[in-house]
Amino acid sequence: MFAFSSAGAPNLSLIPGGGRRRVTPPPPLPRFKADDCEIEVRGALDLDAAAPAWAGLAKRALAPSPFCEHAFLAAAARHLPEGRHLDALLVWRGETLIGVAPVVGPRLGAPLRRLAPWRADLLPAATPLIDRDAAPRALGALLAFAGERRVPLILGDVPAGSALAEALVEKGLRVLTPPRTPTPDPAPEAPAAAGLDVAVARSAGEIRDAVEIFLALDAETARARRALALVQDPGRANLVRTATRRAAREKACRVHVARRDGRPVAAIVVARGMIWLSAEAADAPGAVAALVARARVAPAPPCADWTSAPPPSARRPGARAAELVAAARRLLSPLSRAS
């Protein structure tokens, strides 16, 4: 993390005379002044404490970003190896959370070169969550945080033409990567998929059972493809189970299961209207396409990364040397300064 803190773990202390240990609340995480807001830098073990405010932010998001919501991001941070490199930047205005941006934390002893989006293999997008009612403040705080550290800010997977992209233009950011589509467009229903019995799991209990069906189907099809199944990697399987369970509480997830003659042949996991995962039996081609068509899932829009760094042609003479000097200074001083 940018500022080392032991807030992720409780403190144990002895009770006089009894010899027993009691748990005392962890100290609050430090907040850094950024513009007229404050920013917390939270690692994998510090994310759950902000869950209620985070859930409220998801409902006010300028652009929907299910994989940056607490349910998915916290589960990925805990269960995937990449989680040890996550630093979630939480932007607060008073006690209201107005922004969350997952970034790659600096390696121990290495200089911070940029605030780049944190990505994980199982999460299709790293779009930041920005409050639609406080977008200029949230983005201004993130830019101020990066500017104080003299590094560019990169925000990942911003939908093309979205209100979030327009807000980035107003803040002077520019497109860094060509637009790309994170998931394929829904395919038309195939004739071979006719006669399917489709059930949609929406409640927490239904989703828990449907996820186990999905994992079993994924294992069956992975064996046929001679690939690694999700259940063969405990971290990835636990991510799916934990994220869907938490998202079900926020009504942000559903699972569609198709059966033929009582046997599951396809399943898709949908997060806030976006397809997350799918599995299809080898003898039921077109079953996933049928589920996608019936689920009325909107196609994923093209997305691009945006950056606050100036274009290469706009760099002034001697800028590279100045960057090297700044990097050397950062090595000799703490990365973050509490306000």
VEXROMAR-672345 format. One record per residue (C-alpha): x, y, z; residue in three letters. Coordinates in Angstrom, 1 decimal. Each point is the difference from the previous one (the first is absolute). Last residue first. Layout:
N
<site xx="X" yy="Y" zz="Z" residuo="ALA"/>
...
This chain:
339
<site xx="-2.3" yy="15.5" zz="5.5" residuo="SER"/>
<site xx="1.8" yy="-3.2" zz="0.0" residuo="ALA"/>
<site xx="2.9" yy="-0.2" zz="-2.3" residuo="ARG"/>
<site xx="0.4" yy="-2.9" zz="-2.4" residuo="SER"/>
<site xx="3.0" yy="-1.5" zz="-1.8" residuo="LEU"/>
<site xx="2.5" yy="0.6" zz="2.8" residuo="PRO"/>
<site xx="3.2" yy="1.7" zz="-1.1" residuo="SER"/>
<site xx="3.3" yy="-1.2" zz="-1.5" residuo="LEU"/>
<site xx="-1.6" yy="-2.1" zz="-2.8" residuo="LEU"/>
<site xx="-2.3" yy="2.9" zz="-0.8" residuo="ARG"/>
<site xx="2.9" yy="2.2" zz="-0.6" residuo="ARG"/>
<site xx="1.5" yy="-2.4" zz="-2.5" residuo="ALA"/>
<site xx="-3.2" yy="-0.2" zz="-1.8" residuo="ALA"/>
<site xx="-0.2" yy="3.8" zz="-0.2" residuo="ALA"/>
<site xx="3.5" yy="0.1" zz="-1.5" residuo="VAL"/>
<site xx="-0.9" yy="-2.6" zz="-2.6" residuo="LEU"/>
<site xx="-3.1" yy="1.9" zz="-0.9" residuo="GLU"/>
<site xx="1.9" yy="3.2" zz="-0.4" residuo="ALA"/>
<site xx="2.4" yy="-1.8" zz="-2.3" residuo="ALA"/>
<site xx="-2.8" yy="-1.3" zz="-2.1" residuo="ARG"/>
<site xx="-1.6" yy="3.5" zz="-0.2" residuo="ALA"/>
<site xx="3.2" yy="1.6" zz="-1.3" residuo="GLY"/>
<site xx="-1.7" yy="1.5" zz="-3.0" residuo="PRO"/>
<site xx="-3.8" yy="0.3" zz="0.6" residuo="ARG"/>
<site xx="-2.4" yy="-2.8" zz="-0.6" residuo="ARG"/>
<site xx="-2.8" yy="0.8" zz="-2.4" residuo="ALA"/>
<site xx="1.1" yy="-2.5" zz="-2.6" residuo="SER"/>
<site xx="-0.3" yy="-2.9" zz="2.5" residuo="PRO"/>
<site xx="-3.6" yy="0.9" zz="0.9" residuo="PRO"/>
<site xx="-0.5" yy="1.5" zz="3.5" residuo="PRO"/>
<site xx="-0.7" yy="-2.4" zz="2.8" residuo="ALA"/>
<site xx="-3.5" yy="0.2" zz="1.6" residuo="SER"/>
<site xx="-0.9" yy="-3.3" zz="-1.5" residuo="THR"/>
<site xx="-3.1" yy="-1.8" zz="-1.3" residuo="TRP"/>
<site xx="-0.4" yy="-3.8" zz="-0.7" residuo="ASP"/>
<site xx="-2.5" yy="-1.0" zz="-2.6" residuo="ALA"/>
<site xx="-3.4" yy="-1.9" zz="-0.2" residuo="CYS"/>
<site xx="-2.3" yy="-1.1" zz="-2.8" residuo="PRO"/>
<site xx="-3.5" yy="-0.7" zz="1.3" residuo="PRO"/>
<site xx="-0.9" yy="-3.4" zz="1.4" residuo="ALA"/>
<site xx="-3.1" yy="-1.4" zz="-1.8" residuo="PRO"/>
<site xx="-3.2" yy="0.4" zz="2.0" residuo="ALA"/>
<site xx="-1.3" yy="-3.2" zz="1.7" residuo="VAL"/>
<site xx="-3.5" yy="-0.9" zz="-1.0" residuo="ARG"/>
<site xx="0.2" yy="-3.2" zz="2.1" residuo="ALA"/>
<site xx="-1.8" yy="-1.9" zz="-2.8" residuo="ARG"/>
<site xx="2.7" yy="0.8" zz="-2.5" residuo="ALA"/>
<site xx="2.9" yy="-0.8" zz="2.4" residuo="VAL"/>
<site xx="-1.6" yy="-3.3" zz="1.0" residuo="LEU"/>
<site xx="-0.5" yy="-1.0" zz="-3.6" residuo="ALA"/>
<site xx="3.7" yy="0.9" zz="-0.8" residuo="ALA"/>
<site xx="1.0" yy="-2.1" zz="3.0" residuo="VAL"/>
<site xx="-2.0" yy="-3.0" zz="-1.4" residuo="ALA"/>
<site xx="1.4" yy="0.4" zz="-3.5" residuo="GLY"/>
<site xx="1.8" yy="-3.3" zz="0.0" residuo="PRO"/>
<site xx="-1.4" yy="-2.4" zz="2.5" residuo="ALA"/>
<site xx="2.1" yy="-3.2" zz="-0.3" residuo="ASP"/>
<site xx="3.2" yy="1.7" zz="1.2" residuo="ALA"/>
<site xx="-1.8" yy="1.4" zz="3.1" residuo="ALA"/>
<site xx="0.1" yy="3.8" zz="0.4" residuo="GLU"/>
<site xx="1.5" yy="2.2" zz="2.6" residuo="ALA"/>
<site xx="-0.2" yy="3.8" zz="0.5" residuo="SER"/>
<site xx="1.4" yy="2.7" zz="2.2" residuo="LEU"/>
<site xx="-0.4" yy="3.8" zz="0.4" residuo="TRP"/>
<site xx="-2.8" yy="1.1" zz="-2.4" residuo="ILE"/>
<site xx="-0.9" yy="3.5" zz="0.9" residuo="MET"/>
<site xx="-3.6" yy="1.0" zz="1.1" residuo="GLY"/>
<site xx="1.1" yy="0.9" zz="3.5" residuo="ARG"/>
<site xx="2.1" yy="-3.1" zz="0.3" residuo="ALA"/>
<site xx="-1.2" yy="-3.0" zz="-2.1" residuo="VAL"/>
<site xx="1.2" yy="-3.6" zz="0.5" residuo="VAL"/>
<site xx="-0.8" yy="-2.3" zz="-2.9" residuo="ILE"/>
<site xx="-0.8" yy="-3.7" zz="0.0" residuo="ALA"/>
<site xx="-0.3" yy="-2.7" zz="-2.5" residuo="ALA"/>
<site xx="-0.9" yy="-3.8" zz="-0.3" residuo="VAL"/>
<site xx="-1.6" yy="-0.7" zz="3.3" residuo="PRO"/>
<site xx="-1.8" yy="-3.4" zz="-0.2" residuo="ARG"/>
<site xx="-3.8" yy="-0.1" zz="0.6" residuo="GLY"/>
<site xx="-0.7" yy="-1.2" zz="-3.6" residuo="ASP"/>
<site xx="1.8" yy="3.1" zz="-1.2" residuo="ARG"/>
<site xx="0.9" yy="2.6" zz="2.6" residuo="ARG"/>
<site xx="1.0" yy="3.6" zz="-0.3" residuo="ALA"/>
<site xx="1.3" yy="2.0" zz="3.0" residuo="VAL"/>
<site xx="-0.1" yy="3.8" zz="0.3" residuo="HIS"/>
<site xx="1.8" yy="1.5" zz="3.0" residuo="VAL"/>
<site xx="-0.8" yy="3.4" zz="1.5" residuo="ARG"/>
<site xx="2.0" yy="2.8" zz="1.6" residuo="CYS"/>
<site xx="-0.2" yy="3.6" zz="1.2" residuo="ALA"/>
<site xx="-3.0" yy="-0.6" zz="2.4" residuo="LYS"/>
<site xx="2.3" yy="1.6" zz="2.7" residuo="GLU"/>
<site xx="-0.2" yy="-3.1" zz="2.1" residuo="ARG"/>
<site xx="0.5" yy="-2.1" zz="-3.1" residuo="ALA"/>
<site xx="3.3" yy="1.9" zz="-0.6" residuo="ALA"/>
<site xx="1.4" yy="-1.4" zz="3.2" residuo="ARG"/>
<site xx="-0.8" yy="-3.6" zz="-0.9" residuo="ARG"/>
<site xx="1.1" yy="0.5" zz="-3.6" residuo="THR"/>
<site xx="3.4" yy="1.4" zz="1.1" residuo="ALA"/>
<site xx="0.6" yy="-2.7" zz="2.6" residuo="THR"/>
<site xx="-0.8" yy="-3.0" zz="-2.2" residuo="ARG"/>
<site xx="1.9" yy="1.3" zz="-3.1" residuo="VAL"/>
<site xx="3.0" yy="1.2" zz="2.0" residuo="LEU"/>
<site xx="0.0" yy="-3.3" zz="1.9" residuo="ASN"/>
<site xx="0.3" yy="-1.9" zz="-3.3" residuo="ALA"/>
<site xx="2.8" yy="2.2" zz="-1.2" residuo="ARG"/>
<site xx="2.0" yy="-0.4" zz="3.3" residuo="GLY"/>
<site xx="-0.7" yy="-3.7" zz="0.2" residuo="PRO"/>
<site xx="1.4" yy="-0.7" zz="-3.5" residuo="ASP"/>
<site xx="-1.2" yy="-3.4" zz="-1.2" residuo="GLN"/>
<site xx="-3.6" yy="1.2" zz="0.6" residuo="VAL"/>
<site xx="0.5" yy="2.5" zz="-2.8" residuo="LEU"/>
<site xx="0.8" yy="-2.7" zz="-2.5" residuo="ALA"/>
<site xx="3.4" yy="-0.3" zz="-1.7" residuo="LEU"/>
<site xx="-0.2" yy="-1.0" zz="-3.6" residuo="ALA"/>
<site xx="0.0" yy="-3.4" zz="-1.7" residuo="ARG"/>
<site xx="-2.9" yy="1.3" zz="-2.1" residuo="ARG"/>
<site xx="-2.3" yy="-2.9" zz="1.1" residuo="ALA"/>
<site xx="1.3" yy="0.4" zz="3.5" residuo="ARG"/>
<site xx="-0.8" yy="3.7" zz="-0.1" residuo="ALA"/>
<site xx="-3.5" yy="-0.8" zz="-1.1" residuo="THR"/>
<site xx="-0.7" yy="-2.2" zz="3.0" residuo="GLU"/>
<site xx="1.7" yy="2.4" zz="2.4" residuo="ALA"/>
<site xx="-2.0" yy="3.0" zz="-1.4" residuo="ASP"/>
<site xx="-3.2" yy="-2.0" zz="0.4" residuo="LEU"/>
<site xx="0.9" yy="-0.7" zz="3.7" residuo="ALA"/>
<site xx="0.8" yy="3.6" zz="0.5" residuo="LEU"/>
<site xx="-3.2" yy="1.2" zz="-1.6" residuo="PHE"/>
<site xx="-2.1" yy="-2.4" zz="2.1" residuo="ILE"/>
<site xx="1.8" yy="1.2" zz="3.1" residuo="GLU"/>
<site xx="-0.8" yy="3.6" zz="-1.0" residuo="VAL"/>
<site xx="-3.7" yy="-1.0" zz="-0.4" residuo="ALA"/>
<site xx="-0.1" yy="-1.2" zz="3.6" residuo="ASP"/>
<site xx="1.4" yy="3.2" zz="1.4" residuo="ARG"/>
<site xx="-2.1" yy="2.1" zz="-2.4" residuo="ILE"/>
<site xx="-3.2" yy="-1.7" zz="1.1" residuo="GLU"/>
<site xx="0.9" yy="0.6" zz="3.7" residuo="GLY"/>
<site xx="0.9" yy="3.6" zz="-0.5" residuo="ALA"/>
<site xx="-3.1" yy="0.7" zz="-2.1" residuo="SER"/>
<site xx="0.2" yy="0.6" zz="-3.8" residuo="ARG"/>
<site xx="0.5" yy="-3.4" zz="-1.7" residuo="ALA"/>
<site xx="-1.5" yy="-0.1" zz="-3.5" residuo="VAL"/>
<site xx="-1.3" yy="-3.3" zz="-1.4" residuo="ALA"/>
<site xx="0.0" yy="-1.0" zz="-3.7" residuo="VAL"/>
<site xx="-1.4" yy="-3.3" zz="-1.4" residuo="ASP"/>
<site xx="1.6" yy="-0.4" zz="-3.4" residuo="LEU"/>
<site xx="-2.0" yy="-1.3" zz="-2.9" residuo="GLY"/>
<site xx="1.9" yy="1.8" zz="-2.7" residuo="ALA"/>
<site xx="3.8" yy="0.5" zz="0.4" residuo="ALA"/>
<site xx="0.8" yy="-1.8" zz="-3.3" residuo="ALA"/>
<site xx="-1.8" yy="2.8" zz="-1.9" residuo="PRO"/>
<site xx="2.5" yy="2.6" zz="1.3" residuo="ALA"/>
<site xx="-1.1" yy="3.1" zz="1.8" residuo="GLU"/>
<site xx="1.9" yy="3.0" zz="-1.3" residuo="PRO"/>
<site xx="3.4" yy="0.8" zz="1.6" residuo="ALA"/>
<site xx="0.3" yy="2.6" zz="2.7" residuo="PRO"/>
<site xx="2.9" yy="2.4" zz="-0.7" residuo="ASP"/>
<site xx="3.4" yy="-1.3" zz="1.2" residuo="PRO"/>
<site xx="1.4" yy="1.2" zz="3.3" residuo="THR"/>
<site xx="2.6" yy="2.8" zz="0.7" residuo="PRO"/>
<site xx="-0.6" yy="1.9" zz="-3.2" residuo="THR"/>
<site xx="3.0" yy="2.3" zz="-0.9" residuo="ARG"/>
<site xx="0.5" yy="3.7" zz="-0.5" residuo="PRO"/>
<site xx="3.6" yy="0.8" zz="-0.9" residuo="PRO"/>
<site xx="2.2" yy="0.8" zz="3.0" residuo="THR"/>
<site xx="1.0" yy="3.2" zz="1.7" residuo="LEU"/>
<site xx="-3.0" yy="2.2" zz="-0.5" residuo="VAL"/>
<site xx="0.5" yy="3.5" zz="1.4" residuo="ARG"/>
<site xx="-0.5" yy="1.7" zz="3.4" residuo="LEU"/>
<site xx="-0.7" yy="3.7" zz="0.2" residuo="GLY"/>
<site xx="-2.6" yy="0.0" zz="2.8" residuo="LYS"/>
<site xx="-2.8" yy="0.8" zz="-2.4" residuo="GLU"/>
<site xx="1.1" yy="-2.9" zz="-2.2" residuo="VAL"/>
<site xx="-0.2" yy="-2.3" zz="3.1" residuo="LEU"/>
<site xx="-3.6" yy="1.1" zz="0.7" residuo="ALA"/>
<site xx="-1.0" yy="-0.8" zz="-3.6" residuo="GLU"/>
<site xx="1.5" yy="-3.5" zz="0.4" residuo="ALA"/>
<site xx="-1.9" yy="-0.5" zz="3.2" residuo="LEU"/>
<site xx="-3.2" yy="1.1" zz="-1.7" residuo="ALA"/>
<site xx="0.6" yy="-2.8" zz="-2.5" residuo="SER"/>
<site xx="1.1" yy="0.4" zz="-3.6" residuo="GLY"/>
<site xx="2.5" yy="-2.8" zz="0.2" residuo="ALA"/>
<site xx="-0.3" yy="-2.0" zz="3.2" residuo="PRO"/>
<site xx="3.0" yy="0.6" zz="2.3" residuo="VAL"/>
<site xx="2.1" yy="-3.1" zz="0.4" residuo="ASP"/>
<site xx="2.8" yy="1.3" zz="2.1" residuo="GLY"/>
<site xx="0.8" yy="3.3" zz="1.6" residuo="LEU"/>
<site xx="3.7" yy="1.0" zz="-0.2" residuo="ILE"/>
<site xx="1.4" yy="2.7" zz="2.2" residuo="LEU"/>
<site xx="3.5" yy="1.3" zz="-0.9" residuo="PRO"/>
<site xx="2.6" yy="0.4" zz="2.8" residuo="VAL"/>
<site xx="1.3" yy="3.1" zz="1.8" residuo="ARG"/>
<site xx="-1.0" yy="-1.3" zz="3.4" residuo="ARG"/>
<site xx="-2.0" yy="3.2" zz="0.7" residuo="GLU"/>
<site xx="-1.4" yy="-0.3" zz="-3.5" residuo="GLY"/>
<site xx="-1.3" yy="-3.5" zz="0.6" residuo="ALA"/>
<site xx="-2.0" yy="1.1" zz="3.1" residuo="PHE"/>
<site xx="-1.1" yy="3.2" zz="-1.7" residuo="ALA"/>
<site xx="-1.2" yy="-2.1" zz="-3.0" residuo="LEU"/>
<site xx="-2.0" yy="-2.3" zz="2.3" residuo="LEU"/>
<site xx="-1.5" yy="2.9" zz="1.8" residuo="ALA"/>
<site xx="-1.0" yy="1.8" zz="-3.2" residuo="GLY"/>
<site xx="-1.7" yy="-3.3" zz="-1.2" residuo="LEU"/>
<site xx="-2.0" yy="-0.2" zz="3.2" residuo="ALA"/>
<site xx="-0.9" yy="3.7" zz="0.0" residuo="ARG"/>
<site xx="-1.0" yy="0.2" zz="-3.6" residuo="PRO"/>
<site xx="-2.0" yy="-3.2" zz="0.4" residuo="ALA"/>
<site xx="-2.0" yy="1.1" zz="3.0" residuo="ALA"/>
<site xx="-3.7" yy="-0.8" zz="-0.9" residuo="ASP"/>
<site xx="1.0" yy="-2.8" zz="-2.4" residuo="ARG"/>
<site xx="2.1" yy="-1.7" zz="2.7" residuo="ASP"/>
<site xx="3.0" yy="-1.7" zz="-1.7" residuo="ILE"/>
<site xx="0.7" yy="-3.7" zz="0.1" residuo="LEU"/>
<site xx="3.1" yy="-0.8" zz="-2.0" residuo="PRO"/>
<site xx="-0.1" yy="-2.3" zz="-3.0" residuo="THR"/>
<site xx="2.3" yy="-3.0" zz="0.5" residuo="ALA"/>
<site xx="-1.7" yy="-2.4" zz="-2.4" residuo="ALA"/>
<site xx="-0.2" yy="-3.7" zz="-0.7" residuo="PRO"/>
<site xx="0.8" yy="-1.3" zz="3.5" residuo="LEU"/>
<site xx="1.2" yy="-3.6" zz="-0.1" residuo="LEU"/>
<site xx="3.7" yy="0.8" zz="-1.0" residuo="ASP"/>
<site xx="0.4" yy="2.9" zz="2.4" residuo="ALA"/>
<site xx="0.6" yy="3.6" zz="-0.7" residuo="ARG"/>
<site xx="1.3" yy="3.0" zz="2.0" residuo="TRP"/>
<site xx="-0.1" yy="3.2" zz="-2.0" residuo="PRO"/>
<site xx="3.2" yy="2.0" zz="-0.1" residuo="ALA"/>
<site xx="1.1" yy="2.8" zz="2.3" residuo="LEU"/>
<site xx="3.4" yy="0.7" zz="-1.5" residuo="ARG"/>
<site xx="3.7" yy="-0.3" zz="0.6" residuo="ARG"/>
<site xx="0.1" yy="-0.7" zz="3.7" residuo="LEU"/>
<site xx="3.5" yy="-0.8" zz="1.0" residuo="PRO"/>
<site xx="0.9" yy="-3.6" zz="1.0" residuo="ALA"/>
<site xx="1.1" yy="-0.9" zz="3.6" residuo="GLY"/>
<site xx="-3.1" yy="-2.2" zz="0.6" residuo="LEU"/>
<site xx="-2.0" yy="-0.2" zz="-3.2" residuo="ARG"/>
<site xx="-2.3" yy="2.9" zz="-0.7" residuo="PRO"/>
<site xx="-3.7" yy="-0.6" zz="0.2" residuo="GLY"/>
<site xx="-2.0" yy="-0.7" zz="-3.2" residuo="VAL"/>
<site xx="-3.1" yy="2.1" zz="0.0" residuo="VAL"/>
<site xx="-3.7" yy="-0.6" zz="0.7" residuo="PRO"/>
<site xx="-2.0" yy="3.3" zz="-0.2" residuo="ALA"/>
<site xx="-2.9" yy="0.7" zz="2.4" residuo="VAL"/>
<site xx="-1.9" yy="3.3" zz="0.1" residuo="GLY"/>
<site xx="-2.6" yy="2.0" zz="1.8" residuo="ILE"/>
<site xx="0.0" yy="-1.6" zz="3.5" residuo="LEU"/>
<site xx="-2.0" yy="2.2" zz="2.3" residuo="THR"/>
<site xx="1.4" yy="0.6" zz="3.5" residuo="GLU"/>
<site xx="1.5" yy="3.4" zz="-0.8" residuo="GLY"/>
<site xx="0.7" yy="-0.1" zz="-3.7" residuo="ARG"/>
<site xx="1.8" yy="-3.3" zz="-0.3" residuo="TRP"/>
<site xx="2.0" yy="-1.5" zz="-2.8" residuo="VAL"/>
<site xx="1.0" yy="-3.6" zz="0.4" residuo="LEU"/>
<site xx="3.2" yy="-1.0" zz="-1.9" residuo="LEU"/>
<site xx="0.2" yy="-3.8" zz="0.0" residuo="ALA"/>
<site xx="3.6" yy="-1.3" zz="0.2" residuo="ASP"/>
<site xx="0.3" yy="-3.5" zz="-1.5" residuo="LEU"/>
<site xx="3.4" yy="-1.8" zz="-0.3" residuo="HIS"/>
<site xx="-0.8" yy="-2.7" zz="2.6" residuo="ARG"/>
<site xx="-3.2" yy="-0.7" zz="-1.9" residuo="GLY"/>
<site xx="1.8" yy="-1.3" zz="-3.0" residuo="GLU"/>
<site xx="0.3" yy="-3.4" zz="1.7" residuo="PRO"/>
<site xx="-3.9" yy="-0.3" zz="-0.1" residuo="LEU"/>
<site xx="-2.2" yy="-0.7" zz="3.0" residuo="HIS"/>
<site xx="0.0" yy="3.1" zz="2.1" residuo="ARG"/>
<site xx="0.3" yy="2.7" zz="-2.7" residuo="ALA"/>
<site xx="-2.4" yy="-1.8" zz="-2.3" residuo="ALA"/>
<site xx="-2.6" yy="-0.2" zz="2.8" residuo="ALA"/>
<site xx="0.5" yy="3.7" zz="0.9" residuo="ALA"/>
<site xx="-0.4" yy="1.0" zz="-3.6" residuo="LEU"/>
<site xx="-3.1" yy="-2.0" zz="-0.8" residuo="PHE"/>
<site xx="-2.3" yy="0.8" zz="3.0" residuo="ALA"/>
<site xx="1.5" yy="3.4" zz="0.5" residuo="HIS"/>
<site xx="-0.9" yy="1.3" zz="-3.4" residuo="GLU"/>
<site xx="2.8" yy="0.5" zz="-2.5" residuo="CYS"/>
<site xx="-1.1" yy="-3.1" zz="-1.9" residuo="PHE"/>
<site xx="-3.5" yy="1.3" zz="-0.2" residuo="PRO"/>
<site xx="0.9" yy="3.2" zz="-1.7" residuo="SER"/>
<site xx="-3.0" yy="2.0" zz="-1.0" residuo="PRO"/>
<site xx="0.9" yy="3.5" zz="-1.4" residuo="ALA"/>
<site xx="-0.7" yy="3.2" zz="2.0" residuo="LEU"/>
<site xx="-0.5" yy="-2.2" zz="3.1" residuo="ALA"/>
<site xx="-2.8" yy="1.0" zz="2.5" residuo="ARG"/>
<site xx="-1.1" yy="-3.6" zz="0.8" residuo="LYS"/>
<site xx="3.6" yy="-1.2" zz="0.2" residuo="ALA"/>
<site xx="0.8" yy="2.9" zz="2.5" residuo="LEU"/>
<site xx="-2.6" yy="-1.4" zz="2.5" residuo="GLY"/>
<site xx="1.6" yy="-3.4" zz="-0.1" residuo="ALA"/>
<site xx="3.4" yy="1.6" zz="0.6" residuo="TRP"/>
<site xx="-1.3" yy="1.9" zz="3.1" residuo="ALA"/>
<site xx="-1.2" yy="-3.4" zz="1.4" residuo="PRO"/>
<site xx="3.2" yy="-1.9" zz="-1.0" residuo="ALA"/>
<site xx="2.6" yy="2.5" zz="1.4" residuo="ALA"/>
<site xx="1.1" yy="-2.3" zz="2.9" residuo="ALA"/>
<site xx="0.3" yy="-2.9" zz="-2.5" residuo="ASP"/>
<site xx="2.8" yy="1.5" zz="-2.0" residuo="LEU"/>
<site xx="2.9" yy="0.0" zz="2.5" residuo="ASP"/>
<site xx="1.4" yy="-3.5" zz="-0.5" residuo="LEU"/>
<site xx="0.5" yy="0.4" zz="-3.7" residuo="ALA"/>
<site xx="1.7" yy="3.4" zz="0.2" residuo="GLY"/>
<site xx="-1.5" yy="3.4" zz="0.6" residuo="ARG"/>
<site xx="1.3" yy="3.4" zz="-0.9" residuo="VAL"/>
<site xx="-2.3" yy="2.6" zz="1.4" residuo="GLU"/>
<site xx="-0.5" yy="3.3" zz="-1.8" residuo="ILE"/>
<site xx="-1.4" yy="3.3" zz="1.4" residuo="GLU"/>
<site xx="-2.0" yy="2.7" zz="-1.8" residuo="CYS"/>
<site xx="0.4" yy="3.7" zz="-0.8" residuo="ASP"/>
<site xx="3.1" yy="-0.5" zz="-2.2" residuo="ASP"/>
<site xx="1.6" yy="-3.2" zz="1.4" residuo="ALA"/>
<site xx="0.7" yy="-0.2" zz="3.7" residuo="LYS"/>
<site xx="1.3" yy="-3.4" zz="1.0" residuo="PHE"/>
<site xx="-2.0" yy="-2.2" zz="2.4" residuo="ARG"/>
<site xx="1.7" yy="-2.3" zz="2.5" residuo="PRO"/>
<site xx="-1.7" yy="-3.4" zz="0.7" residuo="LEU"/>
<site xx="-1.9" yy="-0.1" zz="3.3" residuo="PRO"/>
<site xx="1.6" yy="-2.0" zz="2.8" residuo="PRO"/>
<site xx="-1.1" yy="-3.6" zz="0.4" residuo="PRO"/>
<site xx="-2.7" yy="-0.7" zz="2.6" residuo="PRO"/>
<site xx="1.2" yy="-2.0" zz="3.0" residuo="THR"/>
<site xx="-0.2" yy="-3.7" zz="0.2" residuo="VAL"/>
<site xx="0.4" yy="-1.6" zz="3.4" residuo="ARG"/>
<site xx="2.5" yy="-2.4" zz="1.3" residuo="ARG"/>
<site xx="-0.3" yy="-2.0" zz="3.2" residuo="ARG"/>
<site xx="2.6" yy="0.1" zz="2.9" residuo="GLY"/>
<site xx="-2.7" yy="0.8" zz="2.4" residuo="GLY"/>
<site xx="1.8" yy="2.2" zz="2.5" residuo="GLY"/>
<site xx="0.4" yy="2.9" zz="-2.4" residuo="PRO"/>
<site xx="-1.7" yy="-0.6" zz="-3.4" residuo="ILE"/>
<site xx="2.7" yy="-0.5" zz="-2.5" residuo="LEU"/>
<site xx="-0.1" yy="1.8" zz="-3.4" residuo="SER"/>
<site xx="-0.6" yy="-1.1" zz="-3.6" residuo="LEU"/>
<site xx="-0.1" yy="2.6" zz="-2.8" residuo="ASN"/>
<site xx="-2.2" yy="-0.6" zz="-3.0" residuo="PRO"/>
<site xx="1.4" yy="-0.3" zz="-3.5" residuo="ALA"/>
<site xx="-0.5" yy="2.2" zz="-3.1" residuo="GLY"/>
<site xx="0.8" yy="3.1" zz="1.9" residuo="ALA"/>
<site xx="3.6" yy="-0.8" zz="0.2" residuo="SER"/>
<site xx="0.9" yy="2.8" zz="-2.3" residuo="SER"/>
<site xx="2.8" yy="0.6" zz="-2.5" residuo="PHE"/>
<site xx="-0.7" yy="3.0" zz="-2.2" residuo="ALA"/>
<site xx="-0.1" yy="-0.6" zz="-3.8" residuo="PHE"/>
<site xx="-1.0" yy="-3.6" zz="0.4" residuo="MET"/>
